[in-house]
Amino acid sequence: MQIEENKVVLIEYTVKTEEGVLVDTSEGNEPLAYLHGHKNIIPGLENALVGKAVEDELSVTVTPEEAYGERHEQLIKEVPMQAFQGVDKVEPGMQFNAESPQGPQLITVTKVEGDTVTVDGNHPLAGVTLNFDVKVVEVREPSEEELSHGHVHGAGGHEH
């Protein structure tokens, strides 16, 4: 069975930056399960997997446009420390969920100076080219529930 829209796909993968820095891997864990064609994974990887089958292995380079997008300087803002009420110590590297006009947004603290905190609303991998090594381990039909929910349930997928 080949990978196409509305198929459940399980992959083993390793992803690194162009500099060779490990970003993520399924090694030592369950394979990643996703429902093809439902935007469960980044577009560049999903597009590269079309037509592949069990046991196929591939290396894919995904540009920022097909991954987490380019960095946008307007998403870097200075906010008052009082925006972090209830947090004992705000430090660079900390991440928080903030409400934006588009819904919840992950922000990362990049600098703390006195009562001013600089936050970055870009995805941590925005602007980064990613190199994937992937092995397809399973391709199957989805259950009616998986199809209606738009994602895989169970091992490697979504739990309700």
N, C-alpha and C positions, 0 to 999 in steps of 0.2 A: 504494500500500500504506500502510495506517495503522499507527501505533505501537500495539502491544498486547504482551501477555506473550509472551516467547520470540522477539521480533524483535531483530535487531541494529540499533542506531540510531547514526548519526553526526551530531553537532551542532557548530556553531560557537557560541561563547558568550563573553560578558563578564559578570563578576559583580562587583558593588560593594556596599559597606556602605550603610546609609541616609544616611550623611554624604557619600556619593559617592567614598569611597576605593576604588581598584581593588584587588580581592582576587586575581583571576585572569582570564585570557583565553586563548582559543585563537588569537587573531590572530597571524599570523606562524608558526603551527605547524599540524600536522595537526589535523583536527577530533577531538573526543573521541568515542570509540566505546565503547558499552556494550551489555549484554544486558538488555533491558527486563524488569522483574519479578524480577530477581535481586539487588536491593539493591546494584548497582554504583555508584549515585549516590544523593544525598540524596533522601528520600521526597517532599519538597515539590516538587522539580523533576520527579522521575519521574512523580508524579501529574498534574502540569500538562501533561505531554507525551502522555498517553494520547489516542488518536484523531487526533493530528496527523499530517501527511504531508510528503513532500519539498517544500521551498520555503516551508513555513509558518514564520512568524516570530512570536515572542511575547515579552512582558515579564512576568516572574513575580516576585512578592515572596514570599519564603519566610521564615516565622517560625522562631525558634530551635527550637521544638518539632518542626518538620518538616525541620530542617537538622542542626545539631550539638548540639542540646539546650541546656538552660539551664546557667548556671554553678553549680557546687556548691562552696561554701566549704570543705567537708570534704576536698576534693581539693588544698587548699593546705596544705603541711606544711613544717616546719623539719627539716632533716636535718643530720647532722654532715658537715663537709668531707671526712672520711676516706671517706665513701661514694663519693667521686669519685677514688679512687686511680688513678693513671696519667694524669690530666688535669693538664697543666701549670698552667693558670690558669682557674678557674671564674669566669664573668662573667654578669651578667644578659643574658637573650636567648638564651643557649645552650640547645640542646635535646638530650635524651638519651632513649633507650629504657630503660625500667625494667620489671622483672617485677612484675606485680600478680596477685592471685588470679584475675582474669579474663584473664590472659595479658599480652603486651607492651603497655605503655602509654607514650605520648609524654609527657614532662614537660619543662617550661620553667623555667629558673632565672629567678626574679624579683628576688632580692635576695641579696647576699653581705655578711655582717657577721661579721668575725673568722673563727671556726671553724664558723659556722652558715650554712647555705645554705637559702633559702626556694625551694621548687619548687611549681609549679602543674601538676596532672595534668588540668586541664580542656583540652579541645580548644581550640586558639587561636581558633576561631570560635564557641565556646560562648557563648550569650547574644546572638549577633549576628543581626539580621535582614538577609537577603541579597536583593539585587535582580539578577535575571538578565535579560539580553537574549540570546535564543536563536534560531538559524535551523537548521531540520532540513535536512541535506544528503543523507542517505541512510537508507533503511529497507530491510532485506533479511532473508531467512531465515538463521538461523545454520547453521553446519556441525554435524555430529553431535558433533565434538570440542568445539566452543564450547558447545553445549548441555550436554554431559556435565560440562564443567569449570565451567560457570556464569559464564563471561565471554568477551569477544571476544578473538580472537588477531589478530596482525598490526598493521598501521599504525593508530595511535590506540587500540589495545587492549593486551592483555597479551602479553608475549614469554616463551616458556619456554626 
